[in-house]
Amino acid sequence: NGKVASGVAISRSGSMVNSAVRGVSALSGKKISAEQGRAILSHSPKANLLVKTGAITNKLVKSGMSIPEIAQQVTCQKIGGAACQEWYGPDRALWLGPFSEGAVPSYLTGEFPGDYGWDTQGLSADPNTFAAYRETEVIHARWAMLGTLGCVTPELLAKYSGVPIAEPVWFKAGSQIFAEGGLDYLGNPSLVHAQSILAILACQVILMGGAEAYRVNGGPAGEGLDAINPGGAFDPLGLADDPDTFAELKVKEIKNGRLAMFSMLGFYVQAIATGKGPVENWAEHIADPAGVNGLTNGIATKFTP
């Protein structure tokens, strides 16, 4: 619909501006002839945009603004609202709080959600590498949020709701497919009744691989979509309609996703150290916080396959 399309257009225009600003920044320290400049522009798919942005940027630089400052201002103009001041741009929260002066690399301008200015190893200094890392982080964050929910839900239902799940602990549940009668999703054979590991593998490769291929390369849902936030048919609720709301939701997504990735790491360590699921670990800790915690149970390995 029109509203979703406008949300997608806003996302695309922001990406185009970011690309143009990076192009101007890369050329700002080089002296080239007019012929060389025309040759560079002739190979750029966004030549007109780059020319216009370059002219504006040149005027702003002459007025005393630096390239990072220009990038920050452009970002805030595109995002707008209180979200920009709190989570984006030069006035956003930084990883060392009031002691962050001099600790934030110049290439971390608050342009993207979740940027707190922390990159002590310089992993994001290259724009192409930075873009790849951002995409990888968001995709892993989304999987981690789904994974943590999938790990605790069966155990919660079995422990507190009496749902008859044969094996509710996440790292043991998969073994039920080799048991007589196979594996019933949430203990209900009418939902998913799996008896063949090969059939599950084939379905996962086709469904998950196909979805990932469409996300990266385009497909029935559209071509040329943003690889991280495609919008359109992927936003049926119209969450990206309002740019302020969309900007804030992207921050919430990456923050919750980072927490979920740490949670999954905790689930792995707990499974190896205690041989129990996260809900059982939590229940035992609540019952005896001083006697059951990471310091008392985190050394000995009690995992039994």
CORZI-V735656 format. One record per backbone hydrogen bond with DSSP energy under -0.5 kcal/mol. CO is the residue of the C=O (numbers start at 1). NH is the residue of the N-H. Records with the same first field share a line. If there is no record, write none. Layout:
CO->NH / NH
This chain:
1->5
2->6
3->7
4->8
5->9
6->10
7->11
8->12
9->13
10->14
11->15
12->16
13->17
14->18
15->19
16->20
17->21
18->22
19->23
20->24
21->25
22->26
23->27
24->28
25->29
27->30
30->32
33->37
34->38
35->39
36->40
37->41
38->42
39->43
40->43
41->44
44->47
46->50
47->51
48->52
49->53
50->54
51->55
52->56
53->57
54->58
55->59
56->60
57->61
58->62
59->63
60->65
61->64
66->70
67->71
68->72
69->73
70->74
71->75
72->76
73->77
74->78
75->79
76->80
80->84
81->84 / 85
82->86
83->87 / 88
84->88
86->93
89->92
94->97
96->99
97->100
100->103 / 104
103->105
105->108
107->109
110->89
112->115
114->116
116->95
117->119
119->122
122->125
125->127
126->130
127->131
128->132
129->133
130->134
131->135
132->136
133->137
134->138
135->139
136->140
137->141
138->142
139->143
140->144
141->145
142->146
143->147
144->148
145->149
146->150
147->151
148->152
149->153
150->154
151->155
152->156
153->157
154->158
155->159
156->160 / 161
157->161 / 163
163->165
164->166
169->172 / 173
170->174
172->175
173->176
174->177
175->178
176->179
179->182
183->185 / 194
184->187
185->188
187->189
188->191 / 192
192->185 / 194
194->183
196->200
197->201
198->202
199->203
200->204
201->205
202->206
203->207
204->208 / 209
205->209
206->210
207->211
208->212
209->213
210->214
211->215
212->216
213->217
214->218
219->222
222->219
231->234
232->235
235->238
238->241
241->243
242->246
243->247
244->248
245->249
246->250
247->251
248->252
249->253
250->254
251->255
252->256
253->257
254->258
255->259
256->260
257->261
258->262
259->263
260->264
261->265
262->266
263->267
264->268
265->269
266->270
267->271
268->272
269->273
270->274 / 275 / 276
271->275
272->302 / 303
277->281
278->282
279->283
280->284
281->285
282->286
283->287
284->288
288->292
291->293
293->297
294->298
300->302
